[in-house]
Structures are given as C-alpha cells and as structure tokens.
Amino acid sequence: MAALLVFVVFLVAIAVSIPIATSMILGSVAPIMLMHKGGSIVQLLNNTFSGANSTPILAVPLFILGGVIMAKGGISKKLFNFFAFFAGRFTGGLPCAVILTCLFYGAISGSGPATTAAVGAMCVPFLTDLGYDKTWSAGLIAVAGGLGVIIPPSIPFVLYSLATGVSTGDLFLGGVFPGILIGIFMMVYAVYYCMKHGEDKEKIKARMDELSKEGFFFLFKDSFWALLCPVIVLGGIYTGFVTPTEAATVSVFYALIVSLFIYKSIKVNELIPFLCESVKTYGGLAFVLAFATAFGRVLSLTRATKAIETFLLGNFHSSFTVLSVLVIIFLLLGMVMDTGPAIIILAPVLLPAVKALGVDPVHFGVILVCCLSIGLATPPFGLDLFVAGNIADEPPMAVAKKAVPFMIAFVVALVLITYVPWFSVYLPKLLK
C-alpha cells in the first residue's frame, strides 16, 4: 500500500504540471507523513544530499560544458565539410552527410538537443539553399539529433550508470553499433526520398566543386582535431587510462585548447557565457538527480521495486514479451518526459525484473535510451523538435509531420536492437 501511495502521489503531481523534482519529493514524503513508512524526513534529506555529493555525477555537467564549447567553436561545420566531401556527389549524399555529422558530433556533445542545435544551425540553411525542402531538412535534423544521446559519450548513459551501477564504459560501448544501425536506416530513407523527389544537381555540383577545390588534405587537416576528440575521450575510457568523469574533464580542456588556440573560433571573454549556459542546462537536472536518490531509497524501503518485479515476473514469462511491452511504454513516455528524469526514475525500478528474465543490463540500458531518444523528436514535448523548428522558423508540428518517416526508420532499427542483443552486448563483451 505504501508503494502504491508513492506512485499515485508522484503521478498525480506530474499530471498537474508540478516539476518532476518536486513531484519525486512529494511522492517520497507521502508514505512517511501519512503511513509512517519509507524511513524518516531526516533520512530523506540525507539521501538527497548524498545523491548530489557524488564524483561520477560530475561527468554530466562536464560533458555538457565540453559540448557547448565545441558547438560555439564551429566544430559541426568542419565535420560536415569532411563527410560532404565523400558523400555529396551521390544521390541523397548531402542529407546522409548531415546524419553522419550528427553521429560523429554526438560523440563530442553527448546530448541530443546540443547535437540538433549545433548541426542544425549550419545544415538546415545549407540544405535549404541547395533546394531541399526546409521543413523536411528540419525534420531530418530533429530525428538525427537524437543520435547524440546514443553514440558515446552519452549523458543519458551516464545517468543510467548512476541510477543502476552498470559500468559506464560498457554502456558507451553498447551504444556504438545501435547508433550506427539507426543512422544507416535513416540514410536509406534519405536516399529514397531524394530519388523520389529529385535534387537540384547543378547547385549541388557547384557546391561540391567549391569544396573539392580545397582538396582532401586541406579538409582532413581542418577537421582533424574535431575528428580526434572522440578518439581521445573514448580511447582513454576503454583503455582504462581515465574514468568517465576524468574523460569528461579531458573533453572540456581539449575543447578549450582546440577552440581557443588551434581553430581560434572563440575568445577567452566568451567562456563565462558558456559556463552560464552549461549551468542553466544542468541546473534543473542536478535537482532531479539529487531527489532521485531519495526517491529511489523510499521505493526500496516501501518494497515498490520488489512489487514491480513480482508483477512483471508473474504476468510475463519471456524477455521477448516484457521487452515488447516496455518498448511501447518507453516510446509513449518519451513523448511527455525528458530523457534524464525518465531514466533516473525507470531504470532502477525495472532493471531487477528484466535481469530476472535474462535481459543483459547493458542491453536494457541501450533499449531504454534509444526509445527515449525518439521522444526528443515527437510531440507534444520533443525538445529536438522545438530546436529544429526554431532553426527553420517553422511550427514544431509541421516539422514533426516531415520527421515521421525518419522516426519510422528509427523504430525499424529499434526493433532489431531490441530483439537482437548482439548489437548492444558484443563490444562490451569483446573488450572485457
């Protein structure tokens, strides 16, 4: 009964538009105040502070800051030019270059909205000038930006690791093949669309000729430091040279060195605004992370996690069935909840049950993040949708309509990722 009260109060608070962090506190306090179960207020406060006082949690704001610096430093343009050099002359090549840029930029920013903003601000006007439909281009960016939370280093994977104790390095590795697979399916649709609707070949050829004049070696030299960033960050983690938190610190200093002294695309006096932007981005999430620890502790004391595990194991007898149901739930939740809070709330509650059914924790984390990343581009609250709409100066719902085929391609890839665990678990097991 106490466990049910926690969820009822929490869901009612969410339904009446109370912020998620506050809703978690209300849900945590309810059984303590009304039923004298779930610990005490003092324990609740202690758990809240312990949730914020964590070294691994520092990886989140540091990855955010590194992504902001790289975005302001114009890294996305250098990456796009590099990929466009190879793909631009083929049918659908430039939209594919945009998707490749999102894939690679995701390995720098770790954030869906950051990837959408940085790549979209440059690519949507570029594609529009070459004759591509502006709303379609925005829809492409809105969905492709979601790859930023799947390709490592991924902030949602860091949050999943914090919530469940699963290795961050394993999660990063687990996201590599799924992210590439989703990108391939999206590129297949982009090529099909361009074959069906045609392209302005003359404009594209003129732009590619202009790009080719610079030569491959110039482009490679210009984009080398941007391409090297994920190699340094991820290589440091996988070789065991640095922890994920230390790697996040490395990413910040690397971004500063490259942007200030190599590309010279930012100035020292711009760093304070970058710090302010990062704090604003992380501030709300920090409260959610702190309160989530207290919320999870109350769920444990009221045996809510055990009740959910018993319910799932009593009604579903195969991983195939339970994953099918959970994927649908995750897709729906992604439409109304932000990725971070959803992971913090759902992961520790559901993981024991799916593990009991034989689902690998890394595989489950990848499925959860992939499902929620689609929510970044789905109405009514898809953040990437609003970012792309603002860039294209188009209503979010108009962008959402054009984004639907890309979302379908994403879901087709998600089906393979869900029912073929190899995509998620092969690399983590290979490098152990």
Secondary structure, DSSP 8 states (H G I E B T S, - for coil): -HHHHHHHHHHHHHHTT--HHHHHHHHHHHHHHHHS-S--HHHHHHHHHHHHS-SGGGHHHHHHHHHHHHHHTTHHHHHHHHHHHHHTTSTTHHHHHHHHHHHHHHHHH--HHHHHHHHHHHHHHHHHHTT--HHHHHHHHHHHGGGGGTSSS-HHHHHHHHHH---HHHHHHHTHHHHHHHHHHHHHHHHHHHHHH---HHHHHHHHHHHHHT-HHHHHHHHHHHHHHHHHHHHHHHTTSS-HHHHHHHHHHHHHHIIIIIS--S-GGGHHHHHHHHHHHHHHHHHHHHHHHHHHHHHHHTTHHHHHHHHHHHH--SHHHHHHHHHHHHHHHHTTS-HHHHHHHHHHHHHHHHHHTT--HHHHHHHHHHHHHHHTTSTTT-HHHHHHHHHHT--HHHHHHHHHHHHHHHHHHHHHHHH-THHHHHHHHHT-
